[in-house]
Amino acid sequence: MFTGIIETFGRVEAIEMDQQNMHCWVNSPISQELKIDQSVAHNGVCLTVDALGEGKHRVTAVAETLQKTQLGDWHIGSTINLERCLPMGGRLDGHIVQGHVDTTGVCELVQETGGSWLYQFSFPESFAALVIEKGSIAVNGISLTCFNITRQSFQVAIIPYTYEHTNLSQVQVGHRVNLEFDLLGKYVQRQMALAEATN
């Protein structure tokens, strides 16, 4: 479990394809603290550390992950948001994030608004019921509050700290981002669907 509060950046050092799997070496300030088999969110995707090097670690994305996320857009030099798992007894400063990306969104607007930034992202309409005004959403693993919602888009406001300490500063119009919708909303949607099916 994660909180959507990004710890630090990582930078992709190498990408190796092995059949349908993608191995990525990521250099980061926390790599030397990681252990083999540890779960770390990379741009909001929960990946397992499977190898360690000096100041870097390796993770592997399988075909399913590459299809549902924007990991396939990574290249050498890409900046990645990193967050380790929430420790037992830790504070939930963001919201409950599983690291299970639901889909990708596309950046439609980046606007500087006198010291903060406004972003707009589109998403597949099939997920419209999971996006609510002033609700939580994870964008590239960042816990954010969405507003100005339509059936296919939402906006978020980014404060200077978040802009400077996440990779949103590098997201431009047309770029894909990872989206994970609120877990509680998914349970409500599932219960409603089951109730309708039994009526």
C-alpha positions in Angstrom: 0.0 0.0 0.0 1.1 3.5 -0.8 -0.1 7.0 0.0 0.6 9.0 -3.2 3.3 11.1 -1.5 6.3 11.0 -3.7 9.6 10.4 -1.9 12.1 11.2 -4.6 13.0 11.0 -8.2 14.7 8.1 -10.1 16.2 8.3 -13.5 16.2 5.4 -16.0 19.7 4.3 -16.7 19.1 1.3 -18.9 16.2 -0.6 -20.5 16.5 -4.3 -21.5 13.8 -6.2 -23.3 13.5 -10.0 -22.6 10.8 -11.4 -24.8 7.7 -9.5 -23.6 9.3 -8.3 -20.3 11.0 -4.9 -19.8 13.9 -4.7 -17.3 14.6 -1.2 -16.2 17.6 0.0 -14.2 16.8 3.1 -12.1 19.3 5.3 -10.4 17.9 7.1 -7.3 18.8 8.4 -3.8 16.9 5.5 -2.2 18.3 2.7 -4.3 21.1 1.8 -1.8 18.4 1.4 0.9 16.2 -1.0 -1.1 16.2 -4.8 -0.8 15.6 -7.6 -3.3 11.8 -8.4 -3.4 10.8 -5.0 -2.0 7.8 -3.3 -3.6 8.3 0.3 -4.8 5.9 2.5 -6.7 7.4 3.8 -10.0 5.2 6.5 -11.5 2.4 4.9 -9.4 3.1 1.4 -10.6 3.9 -1.2 -7.9 7.0 -3.0 -9.1 9.3 -5.5 -7.4 13.0 -4.8 -7.0 14.7 -7.8 -8.5 18.4 -6.7 -8.7 20.6 -4.1 -7.0 23.7 -2.2 -8.2 25.7 0.7 -6.8 23.2 3.5 -6.4 20.6 1.8 -8.6 18.0 -0.9 -8.7 16.3 -3.0 -11.3 12.6 -3.7 -11.8 10.7 -5.7 -14.4 7.4 -4.9 -16.1 5.5 -7.7 -17.8 3.4 -7.4 -20.9 0.1 -6.7 -18.9 1.8 -3.9 -17.1 3.2 -2.4 -20.3 -0.3 -2.5 -21.9 -2.1 -0.7 -19.0 0.5 1.9 -18.1 2.8 4.4 -19.7 5.9 2.4 -18.7 6.4 1.6 -22.4 7.0 5.3 -23.0 10.1 5.3 -20.7 13.5 5.9 -22.2 17.0 6.3 -20.9 17.0 9.5 -18.9 13.3 9.4 -18.0 12.5 10.9 -14.6 10.4 8.6 -12.5 8.4 9.3 -9.3 9.3 6.9 -6.5 7.5 5.9 -3.3 8.2 3.1 -0.9 5.4 1.2 0.8 3.6 2.8 3.7 5.2 1.4 6.9 2.9 -0.1 9.5 1.8 2.7 11.8 2.8 5.4 9.3 0.7 8.4 8.5 -1.6 8.4 5.5 -0.8 11.9 4.3 -2.3 11.3 0.8 -4.9 8.6 0.2 -4.9 4.9 -0.2 -3.0 4.0 -3.3 -2.4 0.3 -4.3 0.1 0.9 -7.1 -2.3 -0.9 -9.5 -2.8 1.5 -12.3 -6.2 1.4 -13.9 -5.5 3.1 -17.2 -3.5 5.9 -18.8 -4.6 9.5 -19.3 -3.4 12.2 -21.7 -2.4 15.7 -20.7 -4.6 18.2 -22.5 -3.7 21.4 -20.7 -0.8 22.8 -18.7 -1.3 26.4 -17.5 0.8 28.5 -15.1 -1.6 30.4 -12.8 0.4 32.9 -10.8 2.6 30.6 -8.8 0.7 27.3 -9.2 -0.1 25.1 -12.2 -3.3 23.8 -13.7 -3.3 20.5 -15.5 -6.1 18.8 -17.4 -6.1 15.1 -18.2 -8.4 13.1 -20.4 -9.3 9.5 -19.6 -11.5 6.7 -21.1 -15.2 7.4 -20.5 -15.7 3.9 -19.1 -14.0 5.1 -15.9 -16.3 8.2 -15.5 -18.1 6.8 -12.4 -14.8 6.6 -10.5 -14.0 10.3 -10.8 -15.8 12.7 -8.5 -15.6 16.4 -7.8 -13.0 17.0 -5.1 -12.2 13.3 -5.0 -8.8 11.7 -4.8 -6.9 10.4 -7.8 -3.3 9.2 -8.3 -1.5 10.7 -11.4 1.9 9.1 -12.0 1.6 7.9 -8.4 0.9 11.4 -7.0 -2.1 11.9 -4.7 -4.1 14.7 -6.1 -7.6 16.3 -5.8 -9.6 16.5 -9.0 -12.2 19.1 -10.0 -13.9 20.5 -13.1 -14.9 17.0 -14.0 -16.5 15.8 -17.2 -17.2 12.3 -18.4 -13.8 12.2 -20.0 -11.6 14.7 -18.3 -10.6 16.3 -15.0 -8.3 19.1 -13.7 -5.9 19.3 -10.9 -4.1 22.2 -9.3 -0.4 21.8 -8.5 1.4 23.7 -5.8 5.0 24.7 -6.2 6.3 22.0 -3.9 4.6 19.2 -5.9 5.7 20.8 -9.2 9.3 20.9 -8.1 9.4 17.5 -6.3 7.6 15.3 -8.8 7.9 14.7 -12.5 4.7 16.7 -13.3 7.1 19.5 -14.2 8.1 17.5 -17.2 4.6 16.5 -18.3 3.5 18.4 -21.4 0.4 18.4 -23.6 0.1 15.1 -25.3 2.1 13.1 -22.7 0.6 10.0 -21.2 0.3 9.6 -17.4 -0.7 6.7 -15.2 -4.0 6.9 -13.5 -5.2 5.0 -10.4 -8.8 5.8 -9.3 -9.8 5.8 -5.7 -10.1 2.3 -4.1 -13.3 3.1 -2.2 -15.0 4.2 -5.3 -14.2 0.9 -7.0 -15.8 -1.0 -4.1 -18.9 1.1 -4.3 -19.1 0.6 -8.0 -18.7 -3.1 -7.7 -21.4 -3.4 -5.0 -23.9 -1.4 -7.1 -23.2 -3.5 -10.1 -23.8 -6.7 -8.1 -27.0 -5.3 -6.6 -28.3 -4.4 -10.1 -27.4 -7.9 -11.4 -29.5 -9.6 -8.7 -32.6 -7.4 -9.3 
